Amino acid sequence: DTEVTQTPKHLVMGMTNKKSLKCEQHMGHRAMYWYKQKAKKPPELMFVYSYEKLSINESVPSRFSPECPNSSLLNLHLHALQPEDSALYLCASSQVSGNTIYFGEGSWLTVV
Amino acid sequence: ELKVEQNPLFLSMQEGKNYTIYCNYSTTSDRLYWYRQDPGKSLESLFVLLSNGAVKQEGRLMASLDTKARLSTLHITAAVHDLSATYFCAVDLYGGSQGNLIFGKGTKLSVKP
């Protein structure tokens, strides 16, 4: 099983809403990532968790709050987002120092 | 600052033809990734190249890595329509495998009958 599962697949939220994106993997990977991809652009790293601890935060605004409750789950809490935050949010996982990074199907976020 | 440059950014090919996508990067790295992305879909891992001179092949795609030249190539042999997609190369910002991938802008490949 090389699957990274993300929910929801589509999310529309207002600028005052609070919502969360969820990501799950059962490959025993101890590194998990959030990437953001705007339309027609390459993905950009947001956060890296290694052994459930935040190891990289690429200067992401605080309206994005990651959480790694256990080794299989990764959440991205969203609050007070702006329309320019509309994008495809990709979760990924790998072995720590592993060779292959597996991406989930992504969550399409629209902020209105 | 690590830069990853792909060219061409757009590629229109006829079925049956061969072509190469190039990926240059600006810092030392011992691994390079190639991904495929179909419209509206996620990233599919194609190849992970781990050392200088590495060559990997899967079907009509072959990837190679020259770490001294900081260059990777993705060669397409006898293209078919199913290969139409956007192809990204990526390099880890810290070398090794920290997962901080810096992606090229992508090459949008369109294969026409």
Boltz contact constraints between the chains, C-beta under 6 A:
constraints:
  - contact:
      token1: [A, 31]
      token2: [B, 99]
      max_distance: 6.0
  - contact:
      token1: [A, 33]
      token2: [B, 99]
      max_distance: 6.0
  - contact:
      token1: [A, 42]
      token2: [B, 88]
      max_distance: 6.0
  - contact:
      token1: [A, 42]
      token2: [B, 103]
      max_distance: 6.0
  - contact:
      token1: [A, 42]
      token2: [B, 105]
      max_distance: 6.0
  - contact:
      token1: [A, 42]
      token2: [B, 106]
      max_distance: 6.0
  - contact:
      token1: [A, 43]
      token2: [B, 103]
      max_distance: 6.0
  - contact:
      token1: [A, 45]
      token2: [B, 100]
      max_distance: 6.0
  - contact:
      token1: [A, 48]
      token2: [B, 99]
      max_distance: 6.0
  - contact:
      token1: [A, 56]
      token2: [B, 100]
      max_distance: 6.0
  - contact:
      token1: [A, 97]
      token2: [B, 97]
      max_distance: 6.0
  - contact:
      token1: [A, 99]
      token2: [B, 48]
      max_distance: 6.0
  - contact:
      token1: [A, 100]
      token2: [B, 45]
      max_distance: 6.0
  - contact:
      token1: [A, 100]
      token2: [B, 48]
      max_distance: 6.0
  - contact:
      token1: [A, 103]
      token2: [B, 42]
      max_distance: 6.0
  - contact:
      token1: [A, 103]
      token2: [B, 43]
      max_distance: 6.0
  - contact:
      token1: [A, 105]
      token2: [B, 42]
      max_distance: 6.0
  - contact:
      token1: [A, 106]
      token2: [B, 42]
      max_distance: 6.0
